[in-house]
Amino acid sequence: MKKLIADKQFIIAIIALVLVFWLLLSSSDESIQKNTDRLSSLQELIDSGVSQACSFNSLSDSSDTNGAVLVAGGKMRGDFVSTIKSDSGGTVMKSHMIMDSTHVYIWSDGPTSVGVQMSLSAMKSGSYPEGSGPFDLNRKLKYQCTPANINESPFMPPLEVSFQDMSVIERGASDEVNTNILPDTTPLLQ
């Protein structure tokens, strides 16, 4: 029973992480932008081939996010502080993302040391079900960037975080939903 509760809490934490990144990078283009040095997408920053440190602020009706992004050698690391707005004020979440040539790793600061990893090719091809993919790499934001000499260490997923594969989580959640919606056909014991 405790494992089932822990599994449900883990799934809720993963959904919250994905929601933060979805809100951050797929909200409408009508959001108010600050630090207007350069309008670009994460994909354009990565593809530029320039090692750089960038920052941005993004304000929208549902969230306020500021972030620092490092890009070098086709890799990206982002550290973000998001305030998810609500009637009761808002919830602050610190989250992180690393993207290398094959995977994306996402985790947040908090009581659990868990995160999610997903295939970069599956994310780019849109093979995740609608609403479960984390964000649009081609969404334009206004970044303030400066050239930087960046070593490999920021692009290494932290060892203290246990990363779960998104495709496995989605399969498990789907299996649990299917199990819970099927009627119980077990004969009653008398």
C-alpha positions as CSV (number, residue, x, y, z in Angstrom):
1,M,0.0,0.0,0.0
2,K,2.8,2.4,0.9
3,K,4.5,1.6,-2.5
4,L,1.2,2.5,-4.3
5,I,1.0,5.8,-2.4
6,A,4.7,6.5,-3.2
7,D,4.2,5.7,-6.9
8,K,1.2,8.0,-7.1
9,Q,3.2,10.8,-5.4
10,F,6.0,10.2,-7.9
11,I,3.6,10.4,-10.9
12,I,2.1,13.6,-9.5
13,A,5.5,15.1,-9.1
14,I,6.5,14.2,-12.7
15,I,3.2,15.6,-14.0
16,A,3.9,18.8,-12.2
17,L,7.4,19.0,-13.7
18,V,6.1,18.5,-17.2
19,L,3.3,21.1,-16.6
20,V,5.8,23.7,-15.5
21,F,7.9,23.2,-18.7
22,W,4.8,23.1,-20.8
23,L,3.6,26.4,-19.3
24,L,7.0,27.9,-19.7
25,L,7.7,27.1,-23.3
26,S,4.3,26.6,-24.9
27,S,2.2,29.5,-23.6
28,S,0.9,32.0,-26.1
29,D,3.2,34.4,-27.9
30,E,1.2,37.2,-26.4
31,S,3.1,37.0,-23.1
32,I,5.0,40.0,-22.0
33,Q,8.8,39.5,-22.5
34,K,11.7,41.3,-20.8
35,N,15.4,41.3,-21.5
36,T,14.8,42.0,-25.2
37,D,18.4,41.5,-26.4
38,R,17.6,38.7,-28.9
39,L,14.4,37.0,-30.0
40,S,15.3,33.3,-30.4
41,S,14.2,29.7,-29.7
42,L,16.1,27.2,-27.7
43,Q,16.7,25.2,-30.8
44,E,18.2,28.2,-32.6
45,L,20.5,28.8,-29.6
46,I,21.7,25.2,-29.7
47,D,22.1,25.1,-33.5
48,S,24.0,28.4,-33.5
49,G,27.2,26.5,-32.5
50,V,28.1,29.4,-30.2
51,S,29.0,28.7,-26.6
52,Q,26.9,31.2,-24.6
53,A,25.2,32.0,-21.4
54,C,21.7,33.4,-21.7
55,S,18.9,34.7,-19.5
56,F,15.3,35.4,-20.0
57,N,12.1,36.5,-18.2
58,S,8.7,35.4,-19.4
59,L,5.4,36.7,-17.9
60,S,2.0,35.4,-18.8
61,D,-1.4,35.1,-17.3
62,S,-0.7,31.7,-15.8
63,S,3.0,31.9,-14.8
64,D,6.1,34.1,-14.4
65,T,9.4,32.4,-15.2
66,N,12.9,33.6,-15.2
67,G,15.8,31.4,-16.3
68,A,19.4,31.0,-17.1
69,V,20.4,28.9,-20.1
70,L,23.9,27.5,-21.0
71,V,24.5,26.3,-24.5
72,A,27.7,24.7,-25.9
73,G,28.6,21.9,-28.2
74,G,25.0,21.1,-29.2
75,K,24.0,20.7,-25.5
76,M,21.8,22.9,-23.3
77,R,21.2,23.4,-19.6
78,G,18.4,25.5,-18.2
79,D,17.8,26.5,-14.6
80,F,14.4,28.1,-14.0
81,V,12.4,29.7,-11.3
82,S,8.6,29.7,-12.1
83,T,5.7,31.2,-10.1
84,I,2.5,29.4,-11.1
85,K,-0.2,32.0,-10.5
86,S,-3.3,31.0,-8.5
87,D,-6.1,32.8,-6.6
88,S,-4.2,32.1,-3.4
89,G,-1.1,33.9,-4.6
90,G,1.1,31.4,-6.4
91,T,3.5,28.5,-6.1
92,V,7.2,28.9,-6.7
93,M,9.1,26.0,-8.3
94,K,12.8,25.8,-9.1
95,S,13.4,23.4,-11.9
96,H,16.2,22.3,-14.2
97,M,16.7,20.8,-17.6
98,I,19.6,19.3,-19.5
99,M,19.4,18.4,-23.2
100,D,22.2,16.4,-24.9
101,S,22.3,14.8,-28.3
102,T,19.9,11.9,-27.3
103,H,17.9,12.8,-24.1
104,V,16.3,15.5,-22.1
105,Y,16.5,15.4,-18.3
106,I,14.1,17.4,-16.1
107,W,14.0,17.7,-12.4
108,S,13.0,20.2,-9.7
109,D,14.3,21.2,-6.3
110,G,12.2,19.6,-3.5
111,P,11.8,16.9,-1.0
112,T,12.3,14.1,-3.5
113,S,15.4,13.5,-5.6
114,V,13.5,12.3,-8.7
115,G,13.3,13.5,-12.2
116,V,12.2,12.4,-15.7
117,Q,14.2,11.7,-18.8
118,M,12.8,11.4,-22.3
119,S,14.1,10.6,-25.7
120,L,15.0,13.8,-27.7
121,S,14.0,12.2,-30.9
122,A,10.5,11.2,-29.5
123,M,10.1,14.7,-28.2
124,K,11.0,16.4,-31.4
125,S,8.9,14.1,-33.5
126,G,5.8,14.8,-31.4
127,S,5.3,11.1,-30.5
128,Y,4.3,11.9,-26.9
129,P,0.5,12.1,-26.5
130,E,-0.9,15.7,-26.7
131,G,-0.4,17.5,-23.4
132,S,2.3,15.1,-22.1
133,G,5.2,16.4,-24.1
134,P,7.1,19.0,-22.1
135,F,7.6,22.0,-24.5
136,D,8.2,23.4,-27.9
137,L,11.9,23.8,-28.6
138,N,11.1,26.3,-31.4
139,R,9.0,28.7,-29.3
140,K,10.6,32.2,-29.5
141,L,11.6,34.0,-26.4
142,K,13.7,37.1,-25.9
143,Y,17.1,36.1,-24.5
144,Q,20.0,38.2,-23.3
145,C,23.1,36.2,-24.3
146,T,26.8,36.6,-23.9
147,P,29.6,34.4,-25.3
148,A,30.9,32.0,-22.6
149,N,33.6,29.3,-22.2
150,I,31.6,26.4,-20.8
151,N,33.0,23.0,-19.8
152,E,31.1,19.7,-19.8
153,S,30.1,19.6,-16.1
154,P,26.8,21.7,-16.4
155,F,25.6,19.2,-19.0
156,M,25.9,16.1,-16.8
157,P,22.7,15.0,-15.1
158,P,23.1,15.1,-11.3
159,L,24.0,11.7,-9.7
160,E,21.8,12.4,-6.7
161,V,18.7,12.5,-8.8
162,S,16.9,9.3,-9.9
163,F,15.7,9.8,-13.4
164,Q,12.7,7.8,-14.6
165,D,12.0,7.3,-18.4
166,M,8.9,9.2,-19.5
167,S,7.9,6.4,-21.9
168,V,7.9,3.9,-19.0
169,I,5.9,6.2,-16.8
170,E,3.3,6.8,-19.5
171,R,3.0,3.1,-20.1
172,G,2.6,2.5,-16.4
173,A,0.0,5.2,-16.0
174,S,-1.9,3.9,-19.0
175,D,-1.8,0.3,-17.5
176,E,-3.0,1.6,-14.1
177,V,-5.9,3.6,-15.8
178,N,-6.9,0.5,-17.8
179,T,-6.8,-1.7,-14.7
180,N,-8.9,0.8,-12.7
181,I,-11.6,1.3,-15.3
182,L,-12.2,-2.4,-15.9
183,P,-15.0,-3.9,-13.8
184,D,-14.0,-6.4,-11.2
185,T,-15.0,-9.8,-12.4
186,T,-13.6,-11.7,-9.4
187,P,-16.4,-13.9,-7.9
188,L,-17.4,-12.9,-4.4
189,L,-16.1,-15.2,-1.7
190,Q,-18.8,-16.3,0.8
